[in-house]
Amino acid sequence: MPPTPFIDELASMAANISANDKLLIDELRSALKDDLELVPGYDDDLSLLRWLVGWDRRVDVVVPKLSQALQTVNALGLQNEDFTSLEAVKNYCDNISKPACYMPGSLIGHDKDGNVISLQCLGVIDGTGLLRSTMISDLYLMRIAESEGVMQLIRDSEQQTGRQYGTCVIIDLDGISMDSIDWAAIKVITGMLSKLQELFPDVLRKLYVIRAPSFIQLLWAAISPCLAKQTQQKIEFLGGDWKEKLRANIDPSTLYEHWGGTRPSDTPSGDVRMGGKVPKDLYYDPALDATAQRKDLIKLNVPARGSTFVPILVEGGVNPRRKLRWWWKCDSGDLDFAVRRAPCGVETASKAEEEGDAVCWPKWRLLTEFVPDSRAIKIPAPGLYKLTFDNSHGKLWSKTVKYYVTIEED
């Protein structure tokens, strides 16, 4: 997580960039030339300056982290999506999967300073239901896509005005209770928060927590360790006058009635995803999963404090229709999973991750105890692909994976 102290200079920074920062930006641009060609939208001075400020202007630290972020966006194809409006971003997220739509929260507009507002109704989240119905990778995809959509909107505004913008986040805990908390889900959420901070540093301008319960200290103790210090310093827990506080920074016409605003809608909460109980008919059922019933599933042991990978050599020429399809499940604990491609011409590998590998699917920490991870990605280029399973965070116990992988040429 970013080690810098809280810096609020970006919130009011004009297009005038100091000569020293311009030199650092040029150095960063030169070091990341290939990665920036993958995601050209990041190749502007204000975007690169955001990363420099977020990491204390240390180019040596920024380069590998921004490279990972750019390769993540590219692997997910988000740079090619139409994120030119809040509605477009919301529609993309709402269509990732039906169970994932029970992940509450949406983008609702801009605050009085022009920052994008994200409203997250975590008090009505059904953590247990989500874990039993949704691939955790879908939840990562939803949150990263939403954040990248926000970044595209912010970059558009910055190009028009020459000012830096960010996000204003409202966390609504209305409806939460100790009985409703699923600690496995909390672990998943904190993992996603950590990943979002790595991929999108120094974007948050303000985070308001409203309708917090009396046991908020317990929740805060579980979540705060994954938050950077500068993030924690931007958090404000609002009391009984939270509606007035929100309206001081957000025009009432932007907020729906449920949050003290005047925005017209057929319901008090408008089109904000409000979570709620996930229907049982959306729960994952292994009896309906043909792959789960296969007799040729392969077992793989992933050692504690270590990693391993499944090598897949794809031969032949370029095929735009070629796909790599996987299915895997670990019945105990979580694993970091990713797909990488070795450099051109390399047909054998001894390590799961090596310098020069291309990211084909980003590394995320996934819990597959309830729902296996299963998807297909395009791999038009031939080469050595690696399904990587990382248990470096597991200090004591190895983990066993059951998996199936296939290449589809058509």
N, C-alpha and C positions, 0 to 999 in steps of 0.2 A: 504494500500500500504506500502511496506517496508520503515521503517523510517530511515534506516541507511544512512550516507553520502556516497558519491560516493567512491567506493572501487575498485581499478583496480588490486588488488593483484591476483585475480583468473586468469587473462589473461596470467600470466607467471609462475604460481605456479607449481612446480615439485611435484613428488609423496611424498616428505618428508613432513609429517604432524607433527606438534608440539605435544608434549606429552599432553598438555592441550587440544588441539583440539581433539586428539584421545580419551580422556576421555569423552568429550562432544559427540563425535560421538557414542561411546559405550552407553552412557546414552540415546541418541536419538534412537538408534537401539533397546534398551531394551523396551523403552516406546511405540514404534510403531511396536512391533514384529508381531502382527496379521495383521496389514495393510500392512507391507512389504511382508508378505507371499502372499498377493493378487497380488502384483506387484513386484516380486523379482528383477527386473532390477534396482530398485532404491537402493537395499541393497548393496551398495559399498561405500567405504569411501569418494571418491571424490564427489559423488552425494549428500551424506548427508552433507558433508562440505559446498557444495554450498548453501544449505538451511540455515545452521548455519551462514555463512557469510552474507547472504542476510537479516537475521533478527537479526544482531548484536550479534550473538552467545547466544541468549536467548532461551534456550531449552523449557521453558514454553510457549513461543510464537510460536515456530516452531512446536511443537507437534500437536496442533489442526489444523494448516494450512496445514502441510504436510499430516496429516491424511485425510483431505478433498481432497487434490490433488490425493492421492493414491486411494481413494474410487471413485473419478471421473473417473480416468483412468480405473479402474476395471469395473465400471458400463457401460462404453462405450466399454469395451472389447478390448481396444487399445493395451494392453500388449500382446495380442495374434495375432496381425497383423504382417505381414511381412514388416517391415520398415527397411530393410537392405540396401536400396539404395535410393538416391534422387528420382529416377524414380518410385520406389514402393510407396513412400509417395505421390508423385504427382498423381499417378494413383488412389490411394484411395480417395484423395480429389476430383479429377475430376469426380468420380462416385457417389458422395453423392446424387446429384440431377441435372437435366438438367438446371433449372434456376440458381442454385448455381454456376454453371460454369461461370456465368457472373460476379462473384466476382473476380476482376482482381488480378493477382500476382502469383508467383511461386517461388520455390527453384531453384537456377541455378548453384550452385557449392560451392566452398570454396575460401576464400580469402588467401592471402599469409601467414597468420598466422594459417591457418587450420580451421578457423571459417566458419560455414555454412552461405551462403549468401541467404537472402530472398529479392526478388524484388517485391515491391508492387506498382502497377501503379494506384494510387488512383485518378489521374487526369481524367481517363476515366471510372470511376465508374458511373453506372446509378442507383443512390440510389432510385429514385422513382420507377423504374422498378423492382428492387430487392424486395422492400417492397411489391409490388403488385403481385409478382410471387413466392416468396420463403418463406418457413417457417424460421423464425428467428433462430429456434433451429438448422436448417441445417447449417446456417452460423456459429453458435457457434461450431457445430460438426466439420466443415471444419477447422476452425482456431485452435481448440484444437488438432485435429488429426494431423494437420501439425506440430504443436509445439511439440507434443509428438513424432512424427516421427523424428523430428530434435534431440530431446533428446536421442532417441535410437541410432541415428548415432553418436552423441557426446560421449555417453557412450562407444560405440564400439571403437572410436578413443582414448579415455582416457585410456581404458584398454590396448591398444596396446602401448601407448607412456608414460603413467603416467603423462601427462600434462592436464591441464584444458583447455577446449575449450568453445566457445559460439556461438553467432550469430552476423552477420553483416547485417543490414537491409538497403535497399535503398528504399526511398519513392519518386516515380516519380509523380510530379503533372502536367506533361505536359497535356494540354487540358482542365484543370479545369477553370471554370468561375463562377462568382457569380450566373448567371442564372441556372447553372447546379447543384448547391448545394441544397440538400434536407435535411433540418435540422432535420427531424425525423430520417433519415438515419444516420446523424452524431451522434445523440443520441444513436442509436443502436451500432454504431462502437465504441464510447467511452465506452459503457458498456462492449463490448467484450474486449477492451484493458485492462480495469480494471480487468476483470476476468482472462485474460492471465497473468497479472502481479502477481496475487494471486497464480496461479497454477505453474508458471515457473519463480521464482525470480532469479535475478542475472545471467541471461543467455546472455543478450544483451551486446555486446562489443562496437559496434558503430552503429549509425543510421545517414545516410546521407539523406538529403532532397535536391532533385534536381529540377530544372525548376519551382521554386516556383513563384507564381504570386505576383503582387504588394500588393494584399489584404491578404497576408499570415498572417498578424497580427490578422485579424478577425478569421481566422481558428484556429490559435494558441490559441487564447483566449478561444475558444470552446473546444479544445482538451487537452490542457496542464494541466487543473486541475485534470484529471484522471491519469496523469503520475507521478510516483514517482520522487522525486528530483534527485536520482541517475540516473534515466532514462533520465531526462531532461538534465543532465550534459553530457550525451553521444551523444546528438543530435548536428549535424553540418549542417547548411544551406550553401550549396555550391553555389558559384556564376557562372559567365560565363565560368570559367575554370574547371567546374565540371568533365568533361571527364578526364582531366589530373589528378585531385585529385583522382578519382576512380581508374584510372590505376596505381597510385602510391601504392595502397593497394590491388588491385585485378589484377591478370594477364589478359591482354587483350584477351587471348584465352578463358577465362571464360565468358566474356561479349559478348552479341550479338551486331551487328552493331548499333542498335538503341540506345545503351548506350556507344558507342565509342569503342567497342571491335572488335575482329577479328574472333570470333567463327563462324564457317561455318553454314549456314542455308538457306533454300529456301526463308525465309522472314526476314526482318530486326529485328523482335522481337522474332524469333525462336518459341519455344513452350511455351513461357510465356503467361498465360491467360491475354488477353488484354481488358476484359470487353466489353464495348460498349453497345448500346441500347438493352435492353431485348425485344425480339419480343412480340407483344401483344398477340399472340396465346399461350404464356406461362403464361399469367396473370391468377391468380386464378379466377374461375367463380363459385359462389355458386350454380348456376343452374345445374352445372355438378357434384356437391358434394352431393351424396345420404344422407350422415349423416346430412348435413346442412338442408335438407328438412324434417328430422324426426319430428314428432309431439310430441315425448316424450323426447325432450331435457330438461334437468333440469337446473333451474336457481339457482345461488348461489351468495350471497352477501358477498363481502370481505371488511371488514371495513377499513377506513383510519387508518394508524399507527398500523394495526393488520394483522392477518392471520387466515386462516381457512383450513379445510381439508375434503376430502371425504374418509371415511373409507371403505375398501373393505376386507372382511374376506374370505380368500381362504382356503377351507377345503380339506381333502383328503390327499393322500400321495404325494411323489415327482413325478412330471411329467415333464420330460425334454422338452416336446413339448408345455407345457402350456404358454400362452401369456396373457399379460394385454394390452388391446387396449384402447386408449383414443382419444377423440376429444374435444377440448374446444376453446372458443372464447370470448374475451372481446372487446366490441365495442368502448371502450374509455380508452385510456391510457395503460400502461404496467403493468405486474405482474411478480413476481418471482414465478417460477413453478418448482416443483420437485416431485419425487416419492420416498417414503421411506418405509421400512418394519420394523415393531416393533420387538423387541427381541422375540425369540422362546417362545411360550407358552402364550404370551400376546394377548388377544382377544378384548380388549377395550383400548381406549386411549383418553386423554383429551386435548392433545396438538399436533399441527402439527409436531413439531420437538422435540424429546426427546433424552436424552443421551442413547446410546445403539441402536438407530435406524441404520439400514443399508441403504446405498444410492443405490437405484435401478436405478434412473435417476437423474443426477445432477441438482442443482438449478441454473437456468439462468433467467435473466430478459428478458421477451419476449413481443414483441408488436404483437398482433394478430388482430388488427383492420382490416387489409387487407387480411391476410391469417391465417386461424385457425391453431392451433397446433394439429397435428394428427399423431400418430405413435403407434407401438406395440413393447413391449419388452418382453423378456423371463423371466418368474417367476417360475422356476421349483419347488421351495420350497413352501409349504403351509404357511399360517400366515396372519397377519393383515397388509395390504398394505395401504398406505396413499397418496392420491393425494393432495399435499399441494399447496395452493395459498397464496402468501404473498404480502401484500400491505403496509408493514411497511414504505416504502419510500414515500407513498402517505400521505401527511400531512393534507389534507383537505377533500378529497372526497373518498367515498366508491366506489367500482367498482362491476359491475354485470357480472358474468360469465355464459355462457350457455355451458353445457357439456354433454357428453355421454361416458359411460365407459362399457366395457364388458370383460369377461374372456373367452378365447378360450382354450379348453382342447386339441384339436387336431391340 
